[in-house]
C-alpha cells in the first residue's frame, strides 16, 4: 500500500460517518491517506478494531478518554484481547482533561489520574504506544509520565508552547498538530520550532476541520491541508515534510 499521508488521530467509527463511512475511506485511499481511528471507551474501541479489519488503510487505537464518560472504568481484562489484534497500534486516547472543571474538582482530577496510570501501565505491559489526550493539564500529565521511562507515544491535538513540546519530546513522546494550525496563529509556534522527526499531522475527525473546510465535518483526507501548513510554517518542501511524517508514524506506531 502506498502511504503518502497519515492522519494519526481520527474517529471514523463515530456516528458522524454512519451513512458514508465507505465513501470517506475511499476518498482517503484515492488521496494516499491512511489513518489511526481512535476509541474513547470499550464500545468505540471494539468498533475501531472492526473498522481497521475492514479497511487496509486504517489502524486502531483502543482505550478510554479521560472525560467523555466519567463513569467508565478501564479494566485490563476488557481490553486484553483487543490489544493483541495486529492492527491495534496504540492505547488511548487516555490522559487528563481539566478543561472547565467546576464540580468535585479534586476528586475528578484524582479519578482521571488513576485511569491514566492504568492505561500507561497497560501500554507498557503490551509494548504499545500511548495516544495522549491532555487538555489544560500539561504539568500534571508531565509529572505522571516522568515516573514511567518505558512509556512512549504521542501527545495528540497539541496546541501548547514550544517549551512544553520539548519537555514531552525529552520524555520520548512526539506531538501531533490538528487542523487548527491552519487558522489559529497562537498554535503555530511549536510547529516551527520542534524537530520535524518528532511531530505528526492529525485531523481529530469529525472535529476541528482545517481551512478551507473549516465549519464542515472533518475527515481524514483533509490531513493533507495540515501537512501543507506544516511545510509552509517551517519553510520546507511539501515532499520533505510529507515523507518525514509518514516515517514518524511508522516509527512511533509500528505501522507497516
Secondary structure, 3 states (H helix, E strand, C coil): CCCCEEEEEECCCCHHHCCCHHHHHHHHHHHCEEEEEECCCHHHHHHHHHHHHHCCCEEEEECCCCCCCCCCCCCHHHHCCHHHCCCEEEEEEEEEECCCCCCCHHHHHHHHHHHHHHHHHHHHHCCCEEEEEEECCHHHHHHHHCCCCCCCEEEECCCCCHHHHHHHHHCCEEEEECHHHHCCHHHCHHHHHCCHHHEEECCCECCCCCCCCCCCCCCHHHHHHHHHHHHHHHCCCHHHHHHHHHHHHHHHHCCC
